[in-house]
């Protein structure tokens, strides 16, 4: 109780409250604009956060980080263009719902799912942080390799009618993930002596090109086309709560996956979202509705990716290990103020830790309330002609790609992926597996190599430990179930 009071005193300062509100509103705005990324905005705000009090600086960046995942659902549902990379799967069911006149309900489901996922994530961080950190500590190279492999297999099997195409795109993504400087042997891999490829294929330009800019090309190529004029009629903006109650099992499962995946470096929002969506489809009573406007699809996607936002901080706070670039920015703020993350931080700065938890709670409340009442104005974006939206998305895509590292080559990479993504859309080939291969491919390859090195080439290392054995059995069962279903369908 004393720690809670200390935390309340920490966030009670006006500068902290303003940082939470400002960060949340900036995050929602960035997330709702296709082509812009929270990482770029956080990088711009990073020098400003150094001049603020420690909790205010961290809260500002966390507000941008968390708010963007909320806002990313808006263009995903209204314009079939994910505002953030992790809103890709939201387009699968959100946009079809908007097209049939249920845009208001789809947005309500997305907001409520994000809110519930965010609160569950913070509660898990507060109540289960020691236990969760112990679980993450049990993962070795073999476990990470099996988890990455399971995630890639799941996303391929999720494309029931395009499994072969999805597998090919996954392979392409894994190949693209190998490009760059191999630090294990200090050799260049498929760089063709180009310095701008030494760092590999950057994820953000690839995602912007494949999903945002390719959609811009689609809008620009449709003559006389207007953007979808989604009328937000019918159920109120709080109707999503009743939908979540109806699918409460999906909510709990997706939130739990998001919390666990947030602990694992290299998995995060992408892994949790793909796992959650696949399992929601697998256990649904109407799996054929997924991709055609199933509320469960939106719930699984939005709940899981927002459930990551707090749990992803466990490795950072407990071990001082950032799991992604966004957490690395937070680590910089900690270090500038001489707040060294690790076990001693919980003992030496309990008021800061408690204040951080409370700021995460408040950030979710601010974003949810703002979106619930501001949607009537946000939806006006859908009343702009398609070509104007396409041109706007294209420009923002170039800006967003360039602003990551301020390299013109990143914009060219985004353009290349945009053209390729446009061709995939025309051929009805899924592009999502490319991104999963690009994200999880290097994780799998590096962890597989490490595990084999430790075991001196003995493949039994992947089945000699309980966790890796369980993951391996899940892979076998998943492939077996798919093969059995395919044979039954053929017969």
Helices and strands as residue ranges (DSSP letters): H 2-11, H 14-31, H 38-50, H 54-78, G 85-87, H 88-99, H 103-137, H 141-158, G 160-162, H 163-178, E 180-182, E 187-189, G 195-197, H 203-207, I 208-213, H 214-221, H 240-246, H 248-261, H 268-283, G 287-289, H 295-311, H 314-319, H 325-336, H 343-348, H 350-378, G 379-383, H 386-405, H 408-427, H 432-454, G 459-462, H 466-490
